[in-house]
């Protein structure tokens, strides 16, 4: 059984020749009218001038610059330049300025500035209060869980196929619930700091032990710590306020009512994660645990101190090992055009282009492999889920566009390319799957590399691109949006690239 998935189609197809959309064809046609009028009047100099104008307008309309339209790139560059001159892209934490009034108040940069953390009602045998993430800027609610998965590297074809079906069932289940509109999987490799091993050695090493054994253990720890990484995986469920508010009316309204609705979704998703997808552990994060995940996302080197504090609290309950939300973010951050600077670290992010031949389950594993010690890799795989009504309309529109394009090519006696034929076939097969009850999702992935400021981050960005190509994908740098890409692919707070409030 094959685990190659290639049944994906473009979100929007062009039905005019050369793959142009309706508005692109209208602009190109309007810009070419003066050329034909000048030729009709035999005004050759005017025709040449209008031809140059037509070519410039066509290039701005059809041409792409780093994955964006030329007009979109000009608008984004202008907005970024204005933000830099006005210092809107710079962030300085209130704690770093000595202006913190409430340690529980979230103080995060950029797109995370609108995030507020609530503690849900007690749940489970341990009466844990799950952290409820409210994003005021995008009007969404989210919950995050730390998951443990055995991975797919040592699995055979049957196990991989079963996990793939489990993921598809998870998306279908979320679609049928009509609450969760996005599921985010975030994985990051944390440089091994040896904190747990240091504590184990301190507890078990005997003062009168052989000196040779002590030396061997110290050398092993030094070598293994430099060559090892620790993997962290999270899943985040994102629910818009427009859906959650209606469902919460039956559960008591307010934060508690919304939390009760989210708890029911968490139970359904957790059952599917442990069942079809094969996760061995699913732990929904409390507010202190989420703050630690946020802080180590911005500053990977702080993990060792947090682990030491947690160990000290087991011996002395007066030790404060929690990370307050006022200090969970960076002390300072600056958004640069080609990278993101935060505390003593720099990060570069890129998105992945899906290959035509398809993607194998587990193909993103090479992206997580660091090239040197101290380097942190992470990626986000997002599954935005369209409602059944939107999915049906989108499928019908895409099928109509494919049929219209085929008819226009046949009437113009233009040969249909293999690429266009494959896109049309994928659109028609998608409509058949929707009719049988499958969910429509438009997945995307963002990967990020983080390195200390003492090294050149551009070199690590090139290594990340090489790892992406080795995995079978094509990288596309998210220039002018490095801060948003970092927040989405490193910090598990429910940020994505699909919402207008965050773009």
C-alpha positions as CSV (number, residue, x, y, z in Angstrom):
1,X,0.0,0.0,0.0
2,X,1.4,3.4,-1.0
3,X,1.7,6.3,1.5
4,X,2.3,9.0,-1.2
5,X,-0.4,11.7,-1.1
6,X,-0.8,13.8,-4.2
7,X,-4.5,14.3,-4.3
8,X,-4.4,18.1,-3.8
9,X,-5.4,20.9,-6.1
10,X,-5.0,24.6,-6.3
11,X,-7.3,26.7,-4.2
12,X,-8.1,28.8,-7.2
13,X,-7.9,27.8,-10.9
14,X,-7.6,30.2,-13.8
15,X,-10.2,29.5,-16.5
16,X,-8.6,31.7,-19.2
17,X,-5.7,30.7,-21.4
18,X,-2.3,30.6,-19.7
19,X,-4.0,30.0,-16.4
20,X,-5.2,33.6,-16.0
21,X,-8.1,34.4,-13.6
22,X,-11.0,36.6,-14.6
23,X,-9.7,39.8,-13.1
24,X,-6.2,39.2,-14.5
25,X,-7.7,38.7,-18.0
26,X,-9.8,41.8,-17.7
27,X,-6.8,44.0,-16.7
28,X,-4.6,42.6,-19.5
29,X,-7.4,43.0,-22.1
30,X,-8.1,46.6,-21.0
31,X,-4.4,47.5,-21.1
32,X,-4.1,46.1,-24.6
33,X,-7.0,48.0,-26.1
34,X,-5.0,51.3,-26.7
35,X,-2.4,49.2,-28.6
36,X,-4.9,47.8,-31.0
37,X,-6.5,51.3,-31.4
38,X,-3.2,52.8,-32.2
39,X,-2.4,50.1,-34.8
40,X,-5.8,50.7,-36.4
41,X,-5.1,54.4,-36.7
42,X,-1.5,53.6,-37.9
43,X,0.0,55.7,-35.1
44,X,3.1,53.6,-34.8
45,X,4.9,55.7,-32.1
46,X,1.8,55.7,-29.9
47,X,1.4,51.9,-30.5
48,X,5.0,51.4,-29.3
49,X,4.4,53.5,-26.2
50,X,1.1,51.8,-25.4
51,X,2.7,48.4,-25.9
52,X,5.4,49.2,-23.3
53,X,2.7,50.3,-20.9
54,X,0.7,47.2,-21.6
55,X,3.7,45.0,-21.0
56,X,4.4,46.8,-17.7
57,X,0.8,46.4,-16.5
58,X,0.8,42.8,-17.6
59,X,4.0,42.1,-15.7
60,X,2.6,43.7,-12.5
61,X,-0.7,41.8,-12.8
62,X,0.6,38.3,-13.8
63,X,4.2,38.2,-12.6
64,X,5.1,36.7,-9.2
65,X,7.8,38.0,-6.8
66,X,8.7,35.4,-4.1
67,X,5.3,33.7,-4.3
68,X,3.3,37.0,-4.3
69,X,1.9,39.1,-7.1
70,X,4.1,42.1,-8.0
71,X,1.4,44.5,-6.8
72,X,1.1,42.6,-3.5
73,X,4.9,42.7,-3.1
74,X,5.0,46.4,-3.7
75,X,2.2,47.0,-1.2
76,X,3.8,44.7,1.4
77,X,7.3,46.3,0.9
78,X,5.8,49.8,1.3
79,X,3.9,48.8,4.5
80,X,7.0,47.1,5.9
81,X,9.1,50.2,5.2
82,X,6.6,52.5,6.8
83,X,6.4,50.2,9.9
84,X,10.1,50.2,10.2
85,X,10.4,54.0,10.0
86,X,7.6,54.4,12.6
87,X,9.3,51.7,14.7
88,X,6.1,49.6,14.8
89,X,8.2,46.5,14.0
90,X,10.3,46.9,17.2
91,X,9.2,45.4,20.5
92,X,10.5,46.0,24.0
93,X,9.0,44.0,26.9
94,X,7.5,46.0,29.7
95,X,9.5,43.8,32.2
96,X,12.7,44.9,30.5
97,X,11.8,48.5,31.0
98,X,10.7,48.0,34.6
99,X,7.1,48.8,33.8
100,X,5.4,45.5,34.6
101,X,2.2,46.0,36.7
102,X,0.7,42.6,36.6
103,X,2.9,39.4,36.1
104,X,-0.1,37.5,34.8
105,X,-0.7,39.9,32.0
106,X,0.5,38.6,28.6
107,X,3.3,40.7,27.0
108,X,4.2,39.3,23.6
109,X,5.3,40.9,20.4
110,X,3.7,41.4,17.0
111,X,0.8,39.2,16.1
112,X,0.8,37.7,19.6
113,X,0.0,41.0,21.2
114,X,-3.7,40.3,21.1
115,X,-3.4,37.0,23.0
116,X,-5.0,36.6,26.4
117,X,-4.7,33.4,28.5
118,X,-7.6,32.2,30.7
119,X,-7.6,29.2,33.1
120,X,-10.4,26.8,32.4
121,X,-12.5,25.1,35.1
122,X,-10.9,22.0,36.8
123,X,-11.0,18.8,34.8
124,X,-9.8,15.3,35.1
125,X,-8.6,13.3,38.2
126,X,-5.9,15.9,38.8
127,X,-8.3,18.8,38.6
128,X,-6.0,20.6,36.1
129,X,-7.0,23.9,34.7
130,X,-6.4,23.8,31.0
131,X,-5.1,27.1,29.4
132,X,-7.7,28.7,27.2
133,X,-6.1,30.9,24.5
134,X,-8.1,33.9,23.4
135,X,-6.9,35.9,20.5
136,X,-8.7,39.3,20.4
137,X,-7.2,40.4,17.1
138,X,-8.5,37.4,15.1
139,X,-11.5,36.6,17.4
140,X,-10.5,33.0,18.0
141,X,-10.2,30.6,20.9
142,X,-7.6,27.8,21.1
143,X,-6.3,25.0,23.4
144,X,-2.9,23.3,23.1
145,X,-1.7,19.9,24.0
146,X,1.8,18.3,24.2
147,X,1.7,15.0,22.4
148,X,4.1,12.1,22.2
149,X,4.2,10.0,19.1
150,X,6.5,7.1,18.3
151,X,7.2,8.5,14.8
152,X,7.0,6.9,11.4
153,X,10.7,6.3,10.7
154,X,10.8,2.7,11.9
155,X,7.2,1.8,10.8
156,X,6.3,-0.5,8.0
157,X,3.9,0.4,5.1
158,X,0.8,-0.9,6.9
159,X,1.4,1.2,10.0
160,X,2.0,4.3,8.0
161,X,-1.1,3.8,6.0
162,X,-3.1,3.3,9.3
163,X,-1.7,6.6,10.7
164,X,-2.5,8.4,7.5
165,X,-6.1,7.1,7.7
166,X,-6.1,8.2,11.3
167,X,-5.2,11.8,10.3
168,X,-7.9,11.8,7.6
169,X,-10.4,10.6,10.2
170,X,-9.3,13.3,12.6
171,X,-10.0,16.0,10.0
172,X,-13.3,14.5,9.0
173,X,-14.3,14.3,12.7
174,X,-13.4,17.9,13.3
175,X,-15.3,18.9,10.2
176,X,-18.5,17.1,11.3
177,X,-18.4,18.8,14.6
178,X,-18.6,22.2,12.8
179,X,-16.7,24.0,15.6
180,X,-12.9,23.5,15.0
181,X,-11.9,25.3,11.9
182,X,-8.2,24.7,12.1
183,X,-5.9,22.0,13.5
184,X,-2.2,22.9,14.0
185,X,0.6,20.4,14.5
186,X,3.9,22.0,15.7
187,X,7.1,20.1,16.1
188,X,10.4,21.6,17.3
189,X,13.8,20.1,18.1
190,X,15.3,21.6,21.2
191,X,19.1,21.5,21.6
192,X,19.9,19.0,24.3
193,X,21.2,20.9,27.3
194,X,21.8,17.8,29.6
195,X,19.8,19.3,32.5
196,X,18.0,16.0,33.3
197,X,21.3,14.0,33.1
198,X,23.1,16.5,35.4
199,X,20.4,16.0,38.0
200,X,20.5,12.2,37.7
201,X,24.2,12.2,38.1
202,X,24.0,14.5,41.1
203,X,21.5,12.1,42.7
204,X,23.3,8.8,41.9
205,X,27.0,9.6,41.8
206,X,28.9,8.3,44.8
207,X,31.7,10.5,46.2
208,X,33.9,7.4,46.8
209,X,33.3,6.0,43.2
210,X,36.1,5.1,40.9
211,X,37.7,8.2,39.2
212,X,38.0,6.4,35.9
213,X,34.2,5.8,35.8
214,X,33.6,9.4,36.7
215,X,35.8,10.5,33.8
216,X,34.1,8.2,31.3
217,X,30.6,9.4,32.3
218,X,31.6,13.0,32.0
219,X,33.1,12.5,28.5
220,X,30.0,10.6,27.4
221,X,27.8,13.4,28.6
222,X,29.8,16.0,26.8
223,X,29.8,14.1,23.5
224,X,26.1,13.0,23.7
225,X,24.8,16.4,24.7
226,X,26.5,18.1,21.8
227,X,25.1,15.5,19.3
228,X,21.6,15.1,20.7
229,X,18.3,17.0,20.3
230,X,15.1,16.8,22.2
231,X,11.8,16.7,20.2
232,X,8.7,18.5,21.3
233,X,5.3,18.1,19.6
234,X,2.1,20.1,20.1
235,X,-1.3,20.1,18.7
236,X,-3.6,23.2,18.8
237,X,-7.3,23.4,18.1
238,X,-8.5,26.7,16.9
239,X,-12.2,27.7,17.1
240,X,-13.6,31.0,15.9
241,X,-15.7,33.1,18.2
242,X,-18.6,33.1,15.6
243,X,-19.0,29.3,16.2
244,X,-18.0,29.0,19.8
245,X,-20.2,31.9,21.0
246,X,-23.3,30.2,19.7
247,X,-22.5,26.8,21.2
248,X,-21.5,28.4,24.5
249,X,-25.0,29.8,25.0
250,X,-26.2,26.4,26.0
251,X,-23.3,25.8,28.4
252,X,-23.5,28.9,30.6
253,X,-21.9,31.7,28.4
254,X,-18.7,33.4,29.5
255,X,-15.3,31.8,29.8
256,X,-16.6,28.8,31.7
257,X,-19.3,28.1,29.0
258,X,-16.7,28.4,26.2
259,X,-14.3,26.2,28.2
260,X,-17.0,23.4,28.5
261,X,-17.5,23.4,24.8
262,X,-13.8,23.3,24.2
263,X,-13.4,20.4,26.7
264,X,-15.9,18.3,24.7
265,X,-13.9,18.9,21.5
266,X,-10.7,18.1,23.3
267,X,-12.0,14.7,24.5
268,X,-13.1,13.8,20.9
269,X,-9.7,14.8,19.4
270,X,-7.7,13.1,22.2
271,X,-9.5,9.8,21.5
272,X,-8.7,10.0,17.8
273,X,-5.1,11.0,18.5
274,X,-4.5,8.0,20.8
275,X,-6.5,5.7,18.5
276,X,-6.0,6.0,14.8
277,X,-2.9,8.3,14.9
278,X,-1.1,6.2,17.5
279,X,-0.1,8.9,20.0
280,X,1.1,7.4,23.3
281,X,0.4,10.6,25.3
282,X,-1.8,13.7,25.0
283,X,-1.4,16.2,27.8
284,X,-3.4,19.5,27.5
285,X,-1.3,22.3,28.8
286,X,-2.1,24.4,31.8
287,X,-1.3,28.1,31.9
288,X,2.2,27.6,33.6
289,X,3.1,24.8,31.2
290,X,2.0,26.9,28.2
291,X,4.1,29.8,29.4
292,X,7.2,27.6,29.6
293,X,6.6,26.4,26.0
294,X,6.2,30.0,24.9
295,X,9.4,31.1,26.7
296,X,11.5,28.2,25.4
297,X,10.2,29.0,21.9
298,X,11.7,32.5,22.0
299,X,14.8,31.5,24.0
300,X,15.8,27.8,23.7
301,X,18.7,28.3,26.0
302,X,16.4,29.1,29.0
303,X,15.2,25.5,29.2
304,X,18.1,24.3,31.4
305,X,17.4,26.9,34.1
306,X,13.6,26.0,34.1
307,X,14.4,22.3,34.5
308,X,16.7,23.1,37.4
309,X,14.1,25.2,39.1
310,X,11.5,22.5,38.7
311,X,13.8,20.0,40.3
312,X,14.6,22.4,43.2
313,X,10.9,22.9,43.9
314,X,10.5,19.2,44.5
315,X,13.0,19.6,47.4
316,X,11.8,23.0,48.5
317,X,8.2,24.0,47.8
318,X,9.0,27.7,48.3
319,X,11.1,27.7,45.1
320,X,9.2,29.6,42.3
321,X,9.7,27.6,39.1
322,X,6.8,29.1,37.1
323,X,7.4,31.5,34.2
324,X,5.0,34.5,34.5
325,X,3.3,35.5,31.3
326,X,4.7,39.0,31.6
327,X,8.2,37.4,31.0
328,X,7.1,34.5,28.7
329,X,8.1,36.5,25.6
330,X,11.4,38.0,24.6
331,X,12.9,41.1,26.3
332,X,13.2,42.6,22.8
333,X,12.4,41.6,19.2
334,X,12.9,43.2,15.8
335,X,11.3,42.2,12.6
336,X,13.8,42.4,9.7
337,X,12.9,41.8,6.1
338,X,14.7,38.4,5.8
339,X,14.9,37.2,9.4
340,X,13.4,37.7,12.8
341,X,15.5,38.8,15.8
342,X,14.5,38.0,19.4
343,X,16.6,38.2,22.5
344,X,20.0,36.6,21.8
345,X,18.6,34.6,18.8
346,X,17.8,35.0,15.1
347,X,15.3,33.0,13.1
348,X,14.6,32.4,9.5
349,X,11.3,30.9,8.3
350,X,10.2,29.4,4.9
351,X,7.1,27.8,3.6
352,X,7.0,24.6,1.5
353,X,5.8,24.1,-2.0
354,X,4.0,20.8,-2.4
355,X,5.6,18.6,-5.1
356,X,3.7,17.6,-8.1
357,X,4.6,13.9,-7.6
358,X,3.1,13.9,-4.1
359,X,4.4,13.9,-0.5
360,X,5.3,10.8,1.5
361,X,4.0,10.4,5.1
362,X,6.9,11.4,7.3
363,X,8.8,13.3,4.5
364,X,9.3,16.4,6.7
365,X,11.6,14.5,9.1
366,X,14.9,15.7,7.4
367,X,13.9,19.3,8.1
368,X,14.1,18.7,11.9
369,X,17.7,17.4,11.7
370,X,20.1,20.2,12.9
371,X,23.4,20.6,11.2
372,X,25.4,21.9,14.2
373,X,25.0,22.0,17.9
374,X,23.0,24.9,19.3
375,X,20.7,25.1,16.2
376,X,17.0,24.7,16.7
377,X,14.6,23.5,14.0
378,X,10.8,23.6,14.0
379,X,7.9,23.3,11.6
380,X,4.2,23.8,11.6
381,X,1.7,21.8,9.6
382,X,-1.6,23.5,9.5
383,X,-4.9,22.0,8.4
384,X,-7.5,24.7,7.9
385,X,-10.9,23.0,7.7
386,X,-13.6,24.5,5.5
387,X,-17.3,24.1,6.6
388,X,-19.4,21.8,4.4
389,X,-21.3,24.7,2.8
390,X,-18.1,26.6,1.9
391,X,-16.4,23.4,0.7
392,X,-19.4,22.6,-1.5
393,X,-19.3,26.1,-3.0
394,X,-15.6,26.1,-3.5
395,X,-15.7,22.7,-5.2
396,X,-18.6,23.7,-7.5
397,X,-16.7,26.9,-8.4
398,X,-13.5,25.1,-9.1
399,X,-15.3,22.5,-11.2
400,X,-17.1,25.2,-13.2
401,X,-13.7,27.0,-13.7
402,X,-12.1,23.8,-14.9
403,X,-14.9,23.0,-17.4
404,X,-14.9,26.6,-18.6
405,X,-11.2,26.6,-19.2
406,X,-11.3,23.4,-21.1
407,X,-14.2,24.6,-23.3
408,X,-12.3,27.9,-24.1
409,X,-9.2,26.0,-25.0
410,X,-11.1,23.6,-27.3
411,X,-12.9,26.5,-29.0
412,X,-9.6,28.4,-29.5
413,X,-8.0,25.1,-30.7
414,X,-5.4,25.3,-28.0
415,X,-3.8,22.1,-26.8
416,X,-4.5,21.4,-23.2
417,X,-1.3,20.8,-21.2
418,X,-0.7,17.8,-19.0
419,X,-0.6,20.1,-16.0
420,X,-3.9,21.6,-16.7
421,X,-5.5,18.2,-17.3
422,X,-4.2,16.9,-14.0
423,X,-5.5,20.0,-12.2
424,X,-9.0,19.5,-13.8
425,X,-9.0,15.8,-12.9
426,X,-8.0,16.5,-9.3
427,X,-10.9,19.1,-9.0
428,X,-13.4,16.5,-10.2
429,X,-12.1,13.8,-7.9
430,X,-12.3,16.3,-5.0
431,X,-16.0,16.9,-5.7
432,X,-16.6,13.2,-5.6
433,X,-14.9,12.9,-2.2
434,X,-16.9,15.8,-0.8
435,X,-20.1,14.1,-1.9
436,X,-19.1,11.0,0.2
437,X,-18.6,13.1,3.4
438,X,-14.9,13.9,3.4
439,X,-13.6,17.2,4.8
440,X,-12.0,19.8,2.6
441,X,-8.7,21.2,3.9
442,X,-6.0,23.3,2.4
443,X,-2.9,22.3,4.3
444,X,0.4,24.2,4.4
445,X,3.7,24.0,6.3
446,X,6.1,26.5,7.6
447,X,9.6,25.6,8.9
448,X,12.0,27.7,11.0
449,X,15.6,27.6,12.0
450,X,16.9,29.4,15.1
451,X,20.5,30.1,15.9
452,X,22.4,32.4,18.3
453,X,23.3,35.9,17.2
454,X,27.0,35.0,17.5
455,X,26.7,33.2,14.1
456,X,25.5,34.3,10.7
457,X,21.8,33.4,10.4
458,X,21.9,33.6,6.6
459,X,24.1,30.5,6.5
460,X,21.7,28.6,8.6
461,X,18.9,29.8,6.3
462,X,20.7,28.2,3.4
463,X,21.1,25.0,5.3
464,X,17.4,25.0,6.1
465,X,16.6,25.4,2.4
466,X,19.0,22.5,1.6
467,X,17.2,20.3,4.1
468,X,13.8,21.3,2.6
469,X,15.0,20.3,-0.9
470,X,16.5,17.0,0.5
471,X,13.0,16.2,1.9
472,X,11.5,16.5,-1.6
473,X,10.0,20.0,-1.3
474,X,10.8,23.5,-2.6
475,X,11.4,26.3,0.0
476,X,9.9,29.7,-0.3
477,X,11.3,32.3,2.2
478,X,8.5,34.3,3.9
479,X,10.3,37.6,3.5
480,X,8.6,40.7,5.1
481,X,6.5,38.3,7.3
482,X,9.3,36.6,9.3
483,X,7.7,37.6,12.6
484,X,4.4,36.1,11.7
485,X,6.0,32.9,10.4
486,X,8.1,32.5,13.6
487,X,5.0,33.0,15.8
488,X,3.1,30.4,13.8
489,X,5.8,27.7,13.6
490,X,7.5,28.0,17.0
491,X,5.1,29.3,19.6
492,X,2.1,27.0,20.1
493,X,-0.6,29.7,20.7
494,X,-2.8,29.1,17.7
495,X,-1.4,31.6,15.3
496,X,-1.6,30.7,11.6
497,X,-1.2,32.2,8.1
498,X,-4.8,31.8,7.0
499,X,-6.6,34.5,9.0
500,X,-7.0,38.1,7.6
501,X,-6.4,39.5,11.1
502,X,-2.9,38.1,11.1
503,X,-1.8,38.5,7.5
